[in-house]
Amino acid sequence: MQRILVVRNDKIGDFMLAWPSFAMLKASCDCHVTALVPPYTAALAELCPWIDQVILDPGAKASRAEQVALLRRLRQGQFDAAIALFSRWRTAWLLWRAGIPYRLAPATKLAQFLYNHRLVQRRSRSEKPESQYNLDLIRHFLQQRNQAPIEPNPPYLAFDDALLVAVRGDTAGQLGINPAKPWLMVHCGTGGSANNLSLQQYATLILGLQQHYPDYPCVLTAGPGEGEMAAALETLVQQGGGHASIYHSREGLPRFCQVIANAALFIAGSTGPLHIAAALDVPTVGFFPARRSATPLRWQPLNSEGRHLAIAAPTVGDGQNMHLISMTETLPQVQAWFAALQAAGE
């Protein structure tokens, strides 16, 4: 059995887009897969059915003692191969110092010279989804070993139905909403890597959807540090004659994922919770800037075909002015797409 280390030690959304890579690797060869991740994605890595072991990366700002401990852990892992789905100098240095005999990464940065296997990628051109760039590295690794890649399919994250029913009941009780009705979920927070809609734009969209779906409770999800933003959005919705409740994610990422799995529709900017919802194959509406490195294609979520609607800012100036997205035009687009999805029984 090959011992393979896979590195994706950045943000939640980036990590979720690596799940198809873990699935392909595990399905295509007899291997023990270890993921090197930061502490804030570790709980998600523990949920991934294709990851056998998780090693925490304390990050570039960690103490020297922590860096030395990580290097020792990597050496003790006796890995046959390491695949860096995204690499920085520090990652390249760690894998080289760890003495891992096969080291693969994109050949797009100066750090590539510390890897003995490289694949040319031009991710900044955004010619394909990030998940496919990740998969290309796995395909390259497998092809070098004359192993046929087995293509993965969504959903990539799933929970037992009985567990989701229990979580739905608990959450409904906390928020005072009807567990029997379909839930509209909106996440207005952002990890900061991509521009987002204004709270007023979100409120306008929610109010419009509630006119069309008056029985759908609206749940505003809020991660750590996002409570004030969610509360401000709740106020705007209420001032417009609508209703909304806030779910504060205080019980850890696995519970947050289970709550999201109960959504009938999940709406957000290009951020981690959007990609969690998509991995669950919950229908998603995502808002994206038009900047080339942050386009809807590049950061396409993991939904199965037809279950994601991408809306991008107009290509005016640098394409990052999300305020130029018209909710008057967006609302009927979302309604028509979601109605077609419901008509198809999805």
C-alpha positions, -999 to +999 in steps of 0.1 A: +000+000+000+014+034-010+016+060+017+006+093+000+006+128+015-017+153-001-013+190+007-040+216+006-032+238+035-052+270+027-088+281+031-120+262+035-133+267+000-100+257-015-099+226+006-135+216-003-125+218-040-099+192-033-124+165-023-127+151-058-090+146-058-090+126-026-119+106-040-100+098-073-068+090-056-084+066-031-106+049-058-078+045-083-050+029-063-043+010-032-031+037-009-031+052+026-040+089+022-028+116+046-039+152+043-018+181+055-042+208+064-044+239+087-063+235+120-094+254+108-101+228+081-091+198+101-126+190+112-137+189+075-108+167+067-119+143+094-153+141+076-138+132+042-143+095+036-112+093+014-087+106+040-072+081+063-051+104+085-049+142+091-017+161+100-021+197+112+000+224+096+005+251+123+012+277+095+041+300+086+037+321+117+040+291+141+070+289+165+102+273+155+094+244+178+061+238+161+078+239+126+105+214+138+077+191+152+059+192+119+090+184+099+097+155+123+061+142+118+064+143+081+097+124+082+081+098+105+052+094+081+075+074+057+055+087+027+062+072-007+048+103-024+036+138-017+012+158-040+010+195-033-023+206-050-012+242-044+023+251-033+041+279-017+078+281-008+073+268+027+053+238+015+080+230-011+108+233+015+089+211+040+084+183+016+120+184+004+134+185+039+111+156+048+129+135+023+098+123+005+111+105-026+083+115-050+072+151-048+046+165-073+033+201-076+022+226-102+051+240-122+040+275-119+062+291-092+099+293-084+093+268-056+088+241-083+125+235-083+122+218-049+099+192-065+112+163-086+079+160-105+060+189-119+029+196-140+026+228-160-005+246-150-016+282-156-043+286-130-042+324-132-058+321-167-088+304-151-095+282-181-111+254-160-124+249-124-100+248-095-112+213-088-101+202-122-067+217-118-064+196-086-076+165-104-051+170-132-023+166-107-039+133-094-043+121-130-006+129-137+004+110-106-017+079-115-006+079-151+030+079-141+023+047-123+003+032-151-029+033-130-061+044-147-079+073-130-114+065-118-134+097-121-153+108-090-190+119-089-210+141-065-221+143-038-188+143-021-201+148+014-232+130+029-247+123+062-271+097+075-307+107+069-317+100+105-289+123+118-301+151+094-336+148+106-325+151+142-303+181+134-332+197+115-354+193+145-329+207+169-321+237+147-358+244+140-364+244+178-335+268+184-346+292+156-384+289+161-390+279+125-410+251+109-389+219+103-415+206+078-410+236+054-382+239+029-354+262+042-338+290+022-303+296+036-282+327+029-246+332+040-236+369+037-201+365+052-169+362+033-134+349+039-121+380+022-106+363-009-134+375-032-157+405-031-193+400-020-227+415-024-238+443-001-262+435+027-289+455+009-285+434-022-289+402-001-319+417+016-336+426-017-330+391-030-344+375+001-375+397+002-381+389-035-378+352-029-401+353+001-428+369-020-425+340-044-420+313-017-438+328+014-437+295+033-400+291+031-382+300+064-351+320+057-320+310+077-290+333+078-259+313+085-230+330+104-196+317+112-172+330+138-170+368+136-199+371+112-227+375+138-230+413+135-232+411+097-259+385+099-278+406+125-276+436+102-290+416+073-318+402+095-328+438+104-329+448+067-351+418+059-375+426+088-377+463+078-387+452+043-416+431+057-398+398+056-386+373+081-353+356+089-335+337+116-298+335+124-280+302+128-247+309+146-221+282+139-209+275+175-209+238+175-181+231+151-178+226+114-193+191+112-226+204+128-225+234+105-223+210+075-252+190+089-273+222+092-264+233+056-274+198+044-310+206+054-312+236+030-335+235+000-315+263-015-282+279-004-271+314-015-237+330-009-207+347-023-176+328-034-167+315+001-163+284+022-199+277+031-209+278-006-185+251-013-196+230+016-232+232+004-221+223-031-201+192-018-234+181-002-251+188-036-275+212-020-287+235-049-266+267-047-266+302-061-232+318-060-222+354-066-187+360-081-166+389-093-156+390-129-119+393-122-101+365-141-086+348-111-120+347-093-144+339-121-174+316-117-156+290-139-124+290-118-143+287-085-171+265-098-186+246-068-189+208-067-226+205-074-238+179-099-248+194-133-277+218-131-277+223-094-256+254-093-264+289-106-235+313-110-240+350-112-211+373-120-205+410-117-205+429-150-172+431-167-168+468-161-134+481-150-117+454-130-148+433-127-148+435-089-177+459-083-204+435-070-227+465-064-233+465-102-252+432-100-288+441-104-312+423-080-340+434-103-325+413-130-311+386-107-343+378-089-363+364-118-333+345-130-330+327-096-367+321-094-368+306-129-338+284-123-351+271-089-386+265-103-371+244-131-351+224-106-382+218-085-402+208-116-375+183-125-379+167-090-344+177-079 
